[in-house]
Amino acid sequence: MPAPTADLMAPQSQPVRPFTQPPSWHSLAQEERTVRRRRRMRSADLLVAAAWTSVAAAIALFFASGGAATSTGPSGIVTAAGIVAGLAATDLLLVMLVLVARVPLIDRTFGHDKALAAHRRIGKPALSLLLAHAVLLTLGYGLSDGANPLRETWQLLTANLDMTLAYLGLVLLIAVVVTSLVAVRKRLQYEIWHLVHLVSYAGVLVAVPHELSAGAVLASGTPERVFWIALYVLAFGAVLIHRFVTPLLTSAEHAFRVEGVEVIAADVVSIHLRGKHLERFGARGGQFAVFRFWTARTWWHAHPISFSSAPSRNRLRLTVRVLGGGTDRLTRLPTGAFVSVEGPYGVFSDRTRTAPYLTAITAGIGVTPVRALLEDSALEPGEATVLLRAGDDGATYLWDEVTGLVQAGGGKAWSMTGHRPRGVKTWMSAAAVEHQVTLRRIFPHLLDSDVYICGPQSWADLVAADCRKAGVPAYRIHLERFDS
Ligand SMILES: Cc1cc2nc3c(=O)[nH]c(=O)nc-3n(C[C@H](O)[C@H](O)[C@H](O)COP(=O)(O)OP(=O)(O)OC[C@H]3O[C@@H](n4cnc5c(N)ncnc54)[C@H](O)[C@@H]3O)c2cc1C
């Protein structure tokens, strides 16, 4: 255990040059960052507007092409409500697919984790609308046929193969949403959850025949049919291209192979990869990729892993802490093993900086993207301040490299080791809390900084909350989540 004073904070380096006034580099780099940020905001607005417009257009097309005329009387109104719910649900399901397709524009605009979070948020409303679609149509048709809901359900289910497949799709999507609920997901092995999740593609696809054949909503030759076919092609095309074709081409072009595995600590290894033409790979320090290591023991589990140093022309380095069986097997990778790659992904890089100063706060293995980000940033004296946090001296992975980089860039690195005090909601060590250390004391330029945070989930959330409380605007807080 470290001594209590060392537990608080110790400067790991001193500024190379004393820094007082922001020099001229601020204005130049700042202009570029402002332009980039405006561009991202414009893309974000356009993408969100496109998603909502597609839902609105789907409903408007229905009403414009005769839906309004048939929405009369109790059965007509209930049936129309059921159709609208189904159209909105299907549109949202396709938006969800696009969000997980890893489309470069979406990744560059929002980041992969935010796209996934949006995908998760839409899941429950989409399923509710789908259930409403089934219930309302059953009631609406029942009202017009004079059949009770149970008989009507049976009639619909057995009407033809298209309808049976539509019910199957509904059941599959219910299974996907249920396994995504936090409580259930935590109990499932990642691979099982992932496999069930892949079923959602089938769930959406098996419902297509009933959409095209049932009723006159998407009748042949209508604008609605063209609109929906275009949406399906767009969503499934995005998945096919960005999740299958591009990764295949990327892996073939760069032909990554394991060059060696280096032990960093008892439970941490660095995996050195060698590849070709990495200047075309387009990776930035701070980003991650999804790696699959083609050995008999590891090929079936892909891992998202950040680069732990800035990619060079022919080399990549990953630093991995053993968490479960999958990462444990990575510690024994043989030299020469082929590695396929999806990526690079993520906005945890200096491309998303908006402020003159760079602040980074990391804990444990969360140091990896920050290490690469610092290496890939052209730092000016005084620009970067880094706080390295660890529960104990055994978790100080890559600290010497980070402090070296910060020092070379004329910045300041601090360390804070020691566990958090019991019963206090804080991300700091007990000693730091006792000495009333605050973010503003560690980072004098905090409010003029972009803050990059990476570490265990609940810890990182506390750091982000502390930053917001200190006055850092949300768009300047960049969190990398290792739990996806
Ligand atoms: C963007 C990102 C960057 C990461 N960078 C690093 C890094 O630099 N160094 C490092 O040590 N770890 C990193 N991780 C975490 C790493 O991916 C997991 O620790 C690892 O995949 C766990 O696999 P496992 O089989 O050992 O454990 P398991 O027991 O199978 O999984 C443990 C947890 O890891 C997550 N996980 C597992 N596989 C995947 C997957 N294919 N996709 C998404 N999440 C998965 C799940 O949330 C799961 O609950 C990163 C994760 C993400 C999302």
The ligand as a MOL file (V3000), in Angstrom:
LIG
                    3D

  0  0  0     0  0            999 V3000
M  V30 BEGIN CTAB
M  V30 COUNTS 53 58 0 0 0
M  V30 BEGIN ATOM
M  V30 1 C -14.4130 1.0680 -27.2050 0
M  V30 2 C -13.7320 0.0490 -26.3310 0
M  V30 3 C -12.3630 0.0900 -26.1660 0
M  V30 4 C -11.7330 -0.8430 -25.3320 0
M  V30 5 N -10.3790 -0.7790 -25.1660 0
M  V30 6 C -9.7650 -1.6370 -24.3220 0
M  V30 7 C -8.3580 -1.5680 -24.0980 0
M  V30 8 O -7.6470 -0.7450 -24.6820 0
M  V30 9 N -7.8110 -2.4460 -23.2340 0
M  V30 10 C -8.5740 -3.3800 -22.5540 0
M  V30 11 O -8.0220 -4.1450 -21.7670 0
M  V30 12 N -9.9060 -3.4610 -22.7490 0
M  V30 13 C -10.5210 -2.6320 -23.6150 0
M  V30 14 N -11.8790 -2.7240 -23.8160 0
M  V30 15 C -12.6260 -3.7560 -23.0850 0
M  V30 16 C -12.5080 -5.1080 -23.7950 0
M  V30 17 O -13.1310 -5.0770 -25.0460 0
M  V30 18 C -13.1950 -6.1680 -22.9330 0
M  V30 19 O -12.5800 -6.1940 -21.7050 0
M  V30 20 C -13.0280 -7.5310 -23.5400 0
M  V30 21 O -13.6450 -7.6170 -24.8060 0
M  V30 22 C -13.6310 -8.5240 -22.5730 0
M  V30 23 O -13.6290 -9.8080 -23.1710 0
M  V30 24 P -13.5270 -11.1210 -22.2680 0
M  V30 25 O -13.8780 -12.2690 -23.1200 0
M  V30 26 O -12.2370 -11.1760 -21.5510 0
M  V30 27 O -14.5900 -10.9120 -21.1600 0
M  V30 28 P -16.1170 -11.3030 -21.1430 0
M  V30 29 O -16.3680 -11.8710 -19.8110 0
M  V30 30 O -16.5450 -12.0530 -22.3530 0
M  V30 31 O -16.7800 -9.8740 -21.2520 0
M  V30 32 C -16.7240 -8.9530 -20.2200 0
M  V30 33 C -17.4470 -7.6940 -20.7030 0
M  V30 34 O -16.7170 -7.1290 -21.7890 0
M  V30 35 C -17.5980 -6.6280 -22.7670 0
M  V30 36 N -17.3260 -7.2530 -24.0770 0
M  V30 37 C -16.8430 -8.4830 -24.3220 0
M  V30 38 N -16.7040 -8.6860 -25.6320 0
M  V30 39 C -17.1450 -7.5740 -26.2350 0
M  V30 40 C -17.3040 -7.1910 -27.5920 0
M  V30 41 N -16.9690 -7.9730 -28.6200 0
M  V30 42 N -17.8330 -5.9640 -27.8380 0
M  V30 43 C -18.1770 -5.1480 -26.8330 0
M  V30 44 N -18.0360 -5.4550 -25.5360 0
M  V30 45 C -17.5550 -6.6540 -25.2390 0
M  V30 46 C -18.9860 -6.9380 -22.3410 0
M  V30 47 O -19.5630 -5.7510 -21.8040 0
M  V30 48 C -18.8430 -7.9780 -21.2680 0
M  V30 49 O -19.8040 -7.8670 -20.2880 0
M  V30 50 C -12.5040 -1.8270 -24.6590 0
M  V30 51 C -13.8820 -1.8780 -24.8570 0
M  V30 52 C -14.4970 -0.9670 -25.6850 0
M  V30 53 C -15.9960 -1.0430 -25.8790 0
M  V30 END ATOM
M  V30 BEGIN BOND
M  V30 1 1 1 2
M  V30 2 1 2 3
M  V30 3 2 2 52
M  V30 4 2 3 4
M  V30 5 1 4 5
M  V30 6 1 4 50
M  V30 7 2 5 6
M  V30 8 1 6 7
M  V30 9 1 6 13
M  V30 10 2 7 8
M  V30 11 1 7 9
M  V30 12 1 9 10
M  V30 13 2 10 11
M  V30 14 1 10 12
M  V30 15 2 12 13
M  V30 16 1 13 14
M  V30 17 1 14 15
M  V30 18 1 14 50
M  V30 19 1 15 16
M  V30 20 1 16 17
M  V30 21 1 16 18
M  V30 22 1 18 19
M  V30 23 1 18 20
M  V30 24 1 20 21
M  V30 25 1 20 22
M  V30 26 1 22 23
M  V30 27 1 23 24
M  V30 28 2 24 25
M  V30 29 1 24 26
M  V30 30 1 24 27
M  V30 31 1 27 28
M  V30 32 2 28 29
M  V30 33 1 28 30
M  V30 34 1 28 31
M  V30 35 1 31 32
M  V30 36 1 32 33
M  V30 37 1 33 34
M  V30 38 1 33 48
M  V30 39 1 34 35
M  V30 40 1 35 36
M  V30 41 1 35 46
M  V30 42 1 36 37
M  V30 43 1 36 45
M  V30 44 2 37 38
M  V30 45 1 38 39
M  V30 46 1 39 40
M  V30 47 2 39 45
M  V30 48 1 40 41
M  V30 49 2 40 42
M  V30 50 1 42 43
M  V30 51 2 43 44
M  V30 52 1 44 45
M  V30 53 1 46 47
M  V30 54 1 46 48
M  V30 55 1 48 49
M  V30 56 2 50 51
M  V30 57 1 51 52
M  V30 58 1 52 53
M  V30 END BOND
M  V30 END CTAB
M  END
